[in-house]
Amino acid sequence: MNDRREQARQRVLLAGKVMLPGGGVIDCTVRDRSECGARIKVQSVIGIPDRFQLLIETTATMIEVCVEWRKQNELGVRIVGPPID
């Protein structure tokens, strides 16, 4: 299998929130994470834009991400900037 990731992801189980540009919030679970991306699970990917802020609740870290791939209830995202204060 051809793995296109730049870095290996570590399995995690972290509560998160997809912060929508219009002010909405969607609960999610971060399942895998690396320095450059993550895999998140959501109820549905419908309505989630290609770029958004992801809040990792356990560390109160907010990061800007860009969607690389979508499945029915999962997103693969790439981190596009440093953590947001």
C-alpha positions as CSV (number, residue, x, y, z in Angstrom):
1,M,0.0,0.0,0.0
2,N,1.3,3.5,-0.9
3,D,1.2,5.8,2.1
4,R,1.4,9.4,1.0
5,R,1.8,10.9,4.5
6,E,4.9,12.9,5.2
7,Q,5.1,11.7,8.8
8,A,3.7,8.7,10.6
9,R,0.6,9.3,12.7
10,Q,0.2,8.3,16.3
11,R,-3.1,6.8,17.4
12,V,-4.9,9.1,19.9
13,L,-8.4,9.5,21.3
14,L,-9.0,13.2,21.9
15,A,-12.2,15.2,22.1
16,G,-12.3,18.1,19.6
17,K,-14.5,20.6,18.0
18,V,-14.7,21.7,14.3
19,M,-15.0,25.5,14.6
20,L,-17.0,26.7,11.5
21,P,-16.3,30.1,10.0
22,G,-19.9,31.3,10.6
23,G,-19.7,30.5,14.3
24,G,-21.1,27.0,14.4
25,V,-19.4,24.1,16.2
26,I,-19.4,20.4,15.4
27,D,-18.1,17.9,18.0
28,C,-15.5,15.5,16.7
29,T,-12.9,12.9,17.9
30,V,-9.3,13.1,16.9
31,R,-8.2,9.5,16.2
32,D,-4.8,9.9,14.6
33,R,-2.4,12.8,14.8
34,S,1.1,13.8,13.6
35,E,2.9,17.1,13.4
36,C,1.4,17.9,10.0
37,G,-2.1,16.4,10.1
38,A,-4.8,14.3,11.7
39,R,-7.8,12.0,11.1
40,I,-11.0,13.1,12.8
41,K,-14.3,11.4,13.2
42,V,-17.6,13.3,13.0
43,Q,-21.3,12.4,12.8
44,S,-21.3,13.6,9.1
45,V,-19.0,15.5,6.9
46,I,-21.9,17.4,5.3
47,G,-21.5,21.2,6.0
48,I,-17.9,21.0,7.0
49,P,-15.8,23.4,4.8
50,D,-12.5,22.6,3.1
51,R,-10.7,24.9,5.7
52,F,-11.6,25.4,9.3
53,Q,-10.2,25.7,12.8
54,L,-9.9,22.5,14.9
55,L,-10.0,22.8,18.7
56,I,-8.3,20.0,20.7
57,E,-10.2,20.2,23.9
58,T,-7.8,18.4,26.2
59,T,-5.0,20.8,25.5
60,A,-7.1,23.8,24.5
61,T,-5.1,24.0,21.3
62,M,-6.7,25.7,18.2
63,I,-5.2,24.9,14.8
64,E,-6.0,25.9,11.3
65,V,-6.5,22.9,9.1
66,C,-7.3,22.0,5.4
67,V,-9.3,18.9,4.4
68,E,-7.2,16.5,2.4
69,W,-9.8,13.7,2.1
70,R,-13.4,12.9,3.2
71,K,-15.3,9.7,4.0
72,Q,-18.9,9.4,5.3
73,N,-17.9,10.2,8.9
74,E,-14.2,10.9,8.8
75,L,-11.9,13.6,7.6
76,G,-8.2,13.6,6.9
77,V,-6.8,17.1,7.6
78,R,-3.5,18.9,7.1
79,I,-2.3,21.5,9.5
80,V,-1.7,24.8,7.6
81,G,-0.5,27.1,10.3
82,P,0.9,27.4,13.8
83,P,-1.4,27.0,16.9
84,I,-3.8,29.9,17.3
85,D,-3.8,31.8,20.6
